Amino acid sequence: MQIVETLNEGLKRAYTLTVTAKDIDARVDAEVKSLAPQVRMPGFRPGKVPANLVKKVHGEQLQREALDKSIRDGVQQVIVENKLRPAMQPSVELAEDYALGKDAEIKVELEVLPVIETPSVEGITLERLTVEVADTQIDEAIERIASGNPRFEEVEGKAAAEGDQVVTDFVGKVDGVAFDGGTGEDMPVVIGSGQLIPGFEDQLVGVKAGDEKTIDVTFPDEYGAANLAGKPATFDLKIKAVNAKSEAGPDDEFAKSLGLESLEKLRELIKTQIEQEHNGLTRTHMKRKLLDQLADAHSFDVPPTMVEAEFEQIMSQLQHEAGHEEDPEAALAEIEKEKDDYRGIAERRVRLGLLLSEIGQANGVEVSEQEMNRLIAQAAQQYSPQDRQRFVEYVRSEPMAAAQLRAPLYEDKVVDYLFDKATITDRAVSREELEESIESEDGHVHGPNCGHDHSHDHDAKPAKAKKAPAKKAAADKAEPEAKADAEGEAEAASAKPKKAPAKKAAADKAEPEVKAEGDAEAAPAKPKKAPAKKKADAE
């Protein structure tokens, strides 16, 4: 095989590979010799089919396979002999005038990772903004939980009104015949909650304990049970109790209704949750400031294909989120107007990712096999049960997929390593100040006690002066997500990825607040739309 370098400019490389017909024929002959003993043909005993006949029958297919293998081997030879670290999968193109039986000319184009001088990890200084959990925060959180989980007390002789809870037995019928799943006992219904199908709750107004009543409703056309959708029905009700909202504030009984021992335990749980939120915000701020320092101290060319891939990912997520805005067209127009800004962010992410990768490799940062197994298991949960094993096999067989899965954890481990090396000072701030610092352009807390020179304009995100139109936009993060493990990507670049199994539809993640267990929905429950899977927000 002949290899000729045709381009060596910056990070771009191009080569012409020539695979001679003689080389291909030699591969075909070797394959025929291997296959002949296994081939069966009419008129010949097993294993006695002549090699030339096997070649005549299967020659064209074998030649194509031999050419494919030659190309793969040639690309790998180019990478090894020239000590290249591909940034992305090389582009391989066979000459248009190629015909079987002739020499094959192949063009190989690729971009390589830049050579980065090992960054110094000394002299990094960071400020850790800390937020104390105030009792008022805990009180407010408990009030929110209480408002979402009201308690009710029975009021003897009360006529049910809006906001009251009615406890009822029921029998649902269509055309006078009770239907499956339409019978239940002691079902609590809060009038005006909208939990049940239209018209059901309204007809409970005025009922009292001991009343028996038949109501008429019509199931919505989009109702989940096809045998009931759009049909008129009756429900025979027996009212067991009418309860009014309790005026009692959160107490031990309220905490027990949530499955906790006491109100004090509830307060402890909420405090822990708020502390975790604060710690997450503190880490996000420190990480951004760390990356700002790294970005300011290092400048080098980055592979355009990696930047374009990151840019496309940013734009795709922004466009997806714009579709959920009140005015999607205006949001899309705003995104289009700021396209250059987002491309600058993509370039920054890629550069920082390569930098973190270099730091990690130079200092022995690794993702262990145990950690990788845990990542794969967690990611597999996004798929339906029947596809989980396929996903695991896909990741284990595809180096590029494994590298992309490993990269965020690898990045975090490098960041933690740098935190350990940095000189860190602590300063107490309010949560509002911390959030403002994260959202602001320069990352500073602008307050009377911040101690910063406000005349210094420090760009946390290049050219990102305006707020992204989508709520929590994909581009509004300085972190080079899924790009830190560049070496892993380089090793995987020549591997052609298989198609991963499709993800299952996932429900929105529940808010991190304590909630009481809900009662099982009975037949007349209002149908719910399947929630769309959320995109993971970046730090």
N, C-alpha and C positions, 0 to 999 in steps of 0.2 A: 504494500500500500504506500502510495506517495502522499506526503502531506506538505502543503506549501502555505506559508502565512501570507495573507493578502492585505491585512489591516492590523495595525498596532498603534492605536491613537487614543490616548487617555485611558479610559476603562473599556474601550471597545476592541474586540478582537475578531478577526475573520480568517478562515482557512479554507483551502480547496483540497478535498480528499479525492484521490483517484484510486478506485478499486478495479483492478484489471479483471477481464473476463476469465483469465487463467486462475486468478485467486478464487473467483466465485465457483468455477468448475471444480477446483480442488475441494472446496467445502461441500459441493453437491456430491462428489464422488465419495467423500468420507461419510456423508449422511446416508447415501445409498448402501454403502458397505455395512453400515450399522443397521439399516432397516431391512435389508434383503432377507435375513433369516426369519423375520417376523411376518413378512408379506405372504398372503395366501391368494393364489389365482387358480382358476379352473384349469385342469390339465397338468398341474404341477403338484408334487408332494410338498407338504409344509416345510418351509425353509429351503426349498430347492429352486425357487424362482430366480432366473438369471438376473444379475445386477443390471445388465444393459436393458432388459425388459422393464425392470422397476424404474430405471431412469427415463425410459421412453414414455411410460404411463404417467409418472409423477414428476417428470423433469421440470415442467414450468413452475409448479408449486414449490418444488425444492429450490429452484433458482431464486424465486422471490424471497423465500425464507433465508437463503444463504446471503442474499443482498442485504436484507434487514439486519442480520447478525453482523455482517461486515461493517455496516454503517454504525451500529451501536458500539462495536469494538473500536472503530476508527475514532468516534467522538471521545470515548474514554481514553484512547491513546493520546489524543490531542491534549486532553486535560492533564494527564499524568506527565507526559514528556515536557510540557511547557509550565508545569507546576501552577496551573490555573485554579482559581477559586471562583467558580461561576456564581454570579449574583442571582440569576434565574435560570430556568431550563434553556439550554442552547436552542437556537433556531437551526433546523436542518432541512436542506432543500436539495432534492435530486434533480439533475439537469432534465429539462423538458424533453430533449431529443433522445433520452436514454431508451434503449431497446434491449430486451433479454438477449444474452449472448455477447454483448459488447461491454467495453470498459464503462464503468459508471463514475461520473464526476459529481461530487457532492459538495455543496457550499454549507459551511458551518459558521454561524455568527453568534456571538455571545458577549455579554458584559461581565467583567470580573469585579470582585470586591476590591476596594482600594487597600493599599498597604498603609496601615495606620501605625504611627509611632506609638509604642506602648504608653498610654496616658499615666501621668503621675497621680497617685491617689492621696498624696500628702497635701496639707494646706487647705483642705476644704473646711469652711466654717458655715454652720447653719444655725438658724434660730428655730427653736421648737415652741410653737404657740400652744399653750395649754388652756383648757376651759374647765372650770369647776362645775359640778352639777349642783344647781341651786334647788332648794326645797320647792320653790315656786314652779320650777320645771316639772318636778315629780307630781306636784298637785295638779297642774294643768293636764298632764298626761293621764292621770287617774280620772279627771273629770271627763276627758274625751272618751276614755274607755267606758265610763259609767253612762255617758249619753248614748253610746252605741250599744249598750247592753242594759237597758232600763229594767228595773224590778217592778213587779206589779203586786198589788194586794187586793184580795177580794173585798168588794163592797156589797153587803147584803141589800137586795132590793133595787140596786142601781140599774137604770136603763142605759144600755151601751151607747157611747158617743165616740166621736172622732178621737183617736189616740188611746182609747181603752183597749184592753185585751179581752177577747171572748174565747172561752174554752168550750169546744163543742164536739159532739159525736156527729158523724155524717155518713150518708149513703148516697152516692152519685148514681144517676140513672140516665140512660139514653133510650128514647122511645119506650120508657117505662120499665126498662130492664137494667138492673145493676151491672156496671161494667167492672172489669178487673182493675184492682188498684184504686177503686173509687170509694172504698169504705174505710173508715178510721175512727179512732176514739181519742178523746182528750186532746184534740188538736188546738193549740193556742193560735189565735189570729189577732193581730193588732190592726184595728180599723184605720185605714189610711196609709198603711205601710207599703201597699202595692205589691205584696208578696204573692197574692193570689190573682187568678184571672179576672179581667175587668168585670165589674158588676157584683162580684161575690161579696167583697167587704162592705160595699155601700148598703147592701140589704141586711146587714147585721145591726145597723144603727137602730136603737130603740128596743132591742131584745133584752130580756131579763133572764136570770137563772131560772131554770125549770120550763122555759118556753120551748115549744116545738114549732118548727117553721119549715116550709118548703120554698126554696128560691129557684128562680129561673136564670140561667146563664147561657152564654154561647162560647164554646172554646175558640180561641184565635185560629186563623187559618194556618199560622206557622207553628201551632202547638206541636210539641215533641212527639206525642203519640199519634201516629197517622190515623188510627181508628177513631180518634176523637176530634182531630183537627177540623175546625169549621162547623162542628155539629152543635145543635141546641141540647141542653141537658138540664136536669133538675137535681137539686141536692136536698135531701130530707135531713134537717138539722135538729139536734136535741141540745139545747144550751145548758151547759153544766155550771158555768160561773161567768160573772162579769167582773173584771179586775181593773182597777185604776192604777196609774203610775204611782209608785211609792215616793213620798217626799223625803224619805230617809237618805242621808248622804252615804258615800262609800264607807263601809265598815267591815268588820271581820266577816259578817255574813255575805256581804258582796264579794269579798275576796274568795270565800269558799265556793260561791257560785261559779267562779272562774277556775276552780280546781286547785286553789292555793290554801295554805293553812290559816293565814291571817292577813290583815291589811298591811302589817309590817313586812311580811314576806312579799306582798305585791309591790310595796315601795322599794324593797331591795332589788327585785327583779327589774323594775322600771329604771332604777338608778344604773344598774349594770348595762341595760340596753342603751341608755343615753350616753354612758361613758364609752361604750363601744363606738357609737356614732361620732362622738367627739374625737376619739383616737383615730378613727378613719379620716376625719377632716384634717387632723393634725398631720397625719402621714402624707395625705395628698399635698398639703402645703409644703412640707419639707421636701417631698419628692420633686415637686415642681421647682423649688428653689435650687435643689441639687442639680437638676437637669439644666436649669438656666446657667449655672456655673460651668458645667461641662460644655454646653453649647457655645458659651462665650469664649472658652479657652481653646476650642478646636475647630478648625475649618479644613475640609478636604472634599474633593469631588465624590459624589455618590452616583451609583448606577441609575441612569434614567429609567430603565425598565422597572426597577424597584420603586422609584418615586411614582411612576405612572400607576403601578398596581396599588400603591397606598392611596393615591389620589382618587382612583376609581372607587376604592372601598369607602373613602370618606364621602364622596358624592352620592354613592348608592345609598348609604345610610341616611344622609341628609334628605335625599329625595323621598325616601320611604317615610321619614318622619314628617316631611312637609305635607304628605298626603293626609295626615291626621290633624293638620292645623285648621283653624276656622276658615282661612282663605288660602287654600292650597296653591292657587295660581300666583298670588302675591308672594308666598313663601318661596316658591320655585324661582320666581323672577329675582328675588333677593339673593338666593343661592347662586344663580347664574352671574349676577353682578359681582359677587365676591369670589368668583372662581379662582382668580390669581392668588387671592389670600389663602385659599384652601390648598392650592398647589404648594405654596411656601410652607404651610404646615406639614404637608406630606413629606417634603424634602427634609424638614427639621426632624420629623419622626424617624425617617430612615437613617439619617446621620447619627442621631442619638442611639438608635438601635445597634448600629455597627460599632459605635464607641463602647456601649455597655458590653457588647459581645467580646470586644478586644480586652476590656478590663477583666471580665469574668474569666476568660481563657488564661490571661497572664497571671491570675491570682488563684487559680484552681477551683473556681466556683463551678459546681456541677449539680445536675438534677439526678438524684439517685434512681435506681431501678424501682425501688419501693414507691418513691414519689411519683414516678412516671405511671406505674400501675394504678395508683390512686387517681391520677388525672384522667386516665383512660376510662376507669370505672365511673367517675363522676360525669364525664362527657357522654358516656353511653346511656346515661339515664334520660338524655334528651330524646332518645329514640324509642319507638314502640318495642315491647318485649321481644317480638319475633325478629327485630332488626338489630338488637343490641350486640349479639355475637358477631354479626356481619360487620358492624362498626369496629369492634375490637380487632377483628382479623384484618380489616382494611388499614387501621392505624399501624398495626404491627408489621404489615407488609409494605407500607408506603412511607419511605423515609421523610418525604416532604410533609405528609400529614402529621407524622409524629413530631417533626420539628416545629410545626405551627402550633401544635397542642402544648408542646413543652415551653415555647418561647415566653409566654407571660410569667410563668413561675420562675424561669431562669432570670428574667429581668428583675423580678422582685428580690431574688436572692442576691443579685449583683448590687441592687440598691441597698439592701440590708448590710451587705459587706461594706459599702461606702459610708453608710450611716455609722458603722462601728469605727471607721477610720477618721471620721470627721470630728471637729471640735464643735460641740453643740451647747448652746446656752438656752435656758428656758425663760419664757415670759408669759405671764397670765394675761389672757384677753377674754372678751366676751365671745359667745358663739357668733353673734352678728359680725363682730370684727374679723373673726377667723373666716367666715363665709365670704365676707367682702374681699378679704385678701386673696382668697382662692379665685374669685370671679374677676378681680381687677386685672388690668393689663400688666401692671408691673409687679404684681404679687406682694406689694407692701401693705401693711396695715397703716392706713393714714389716720392717725389720731394724735392727740396732744402728747402722748407718752411713747410714741413709737420709736423715737430715736433715729429716724432715717432722714437722710438728706433728700427732700422731695424734689429738688431740682434735678436729681439724677433720673433720667428716663431709661428704665431698664425693660426691654421688651421680653416678656415671658413667652410670647407666641409671635413670630415674625409676621408683620403685615396684618395681624388679626385685631383690627381696631374696633370693629363693630360686633355687636352681639349676634350670634347665629340666629336665623329665623326660627329654627326648630327648637322646641323646649329641650334643653340639655343636648345640644348638637353634638354629633359624632366628632366633628373637627375640633371642638372646644376642649381639647386635652393635649397637654404637651408630651405625654408619655408615648414612647414608640411601641405601642402594643403589638405583640406578635412579630416583632422585628429584631428583638435583642439576640435571639439565638441564630445569628447570621451564619455561623460556621456550620450549624446543623443544616441550614438551608443550602449552603454551598455543597455539602456532601450529597444532598438529595437532589440537586438541580437536574441531573441527567435522567432521573427516574421519571417515567411517565405515570402519573397518578391514575388509579382506578376510580370509578365513580363511587362515592360514599353513599350509604343507604340514606333515604330521605328521613328527615327528622319528624317526630310525631308532633302534633299540635299540642302546645303546652299552655297551661293556665298561667295567668299573671301571678307573680310572686306576692304572697300575702304581706301586708304591712307588718313591721315588727312590733306590733302591739298585742297585748294579751287580749284574747277574745274568748267569750264563752262558747261552749259547744252548741252549735245550732241544732234545733229539732229537725228531724227528718221531714222532707217536704212530702205533703200528701198529694193526692191526685189533682186537685184543682190548682196546684201551684202554677204561678206565671212562668212560662218558658223563658229560659235564659239563653242568650247567644253564647256560643263558645268563644271565650276570650282569645285574642291573638297573642302569640308568644312575644314577649318583650325582647327588645334588643338589650344586651347588657350595657349598662351605662359605664363609661370609663371613670376612673378616679377623678 
